[in-house]
Structure formats: structure tokens, C-alpha cells
Amino acid sequence: MNQPRMNPAVLRLLVIFPNVLSYILLFGVLIFIATNFAALKQAEALTMWVTIACVLAPMAIYTTYSIVKRIKAGVL
């Protein structure tokens, strides 16, 4: 039985879209930290939000690197 094959453009879109969302989330977290800096510092929550941003940034960058590498290799 033949398995249906997915169009490569659709596959790339399904892989790239969540990566774009991760950058939007990271950007939103950074804007939140910048606009609420004084309140976060006063509530002693600044460390948590900076930690979240520091965890999200390398994850987004590594995912982008991995996707680009797979596209260049012709796998994706």
C-alpha cells in the first residue's frame, strides 16, 4: 500500500511555523521584562523572567540552526 506523501513546502511550513512562534514568544518575554523592569525587580521576580528568556533564546537559536542544516542537506 502506498503511503501518501506530504508536499515539501507544506512540511517546511509545519516545521518553520513553530520556530517563528518561539521567536515571537521570546520577543514578547523581552518586551515584558523591559516594560515591567521596576515592578519585577521590586517583586523579586526579575531573576525568574530573565532565566526564562535565557532558556528560550538558545533553544530558539539551536532549533533554527537545526532546521537550516536539514534544509541545506535536502532532508527537509
Secondary structure, DSSP 8 states (H G I E B T S, - for coil): -------HHHHHHHHHHHHHHHHHHHHHHHHHHHHTHHHHHHTT-HHHHHHHHHHHHHHHHHHHHHHHHHHHHT--
